[in-house]
Amino acid sequence: MTLSPYAGSVPLFTQMLGGLDNVLGKAQAHATEKKIRAGRADAGALVSGHVSLSKQVQIACDFARGVTAAPRRRRGGRSTKIRNRASMNCAH
């Protein structure tokens, strides 16, 4: 039995990004409850030497989009481009 690229990647990315969405939702609820200013938590790195939380979410979304677009590019299609990343709400 062969495994298509879609079947081997998209369900995993759906689960991963869904879990990330769940964690971000809990973090947002916690920040609201503790009256933590919006944007403060994702502005800096969580651990010294790491990129910010917002950048980590962006990397996860871009990786999933890039991997799932690869078969389309091999068939001669084009990958979708993100025009306005600031307005894109990938994970939450």
PyMOL commands that set and color helices and strands:
alter all, ss='L'
color gray80, all
select helices_A, chain A and resi 5-33+40-43+53-74+85-87
alter helices_A, ss='H'
color red, helices_A
deselect
rebuild
show_as cartoon
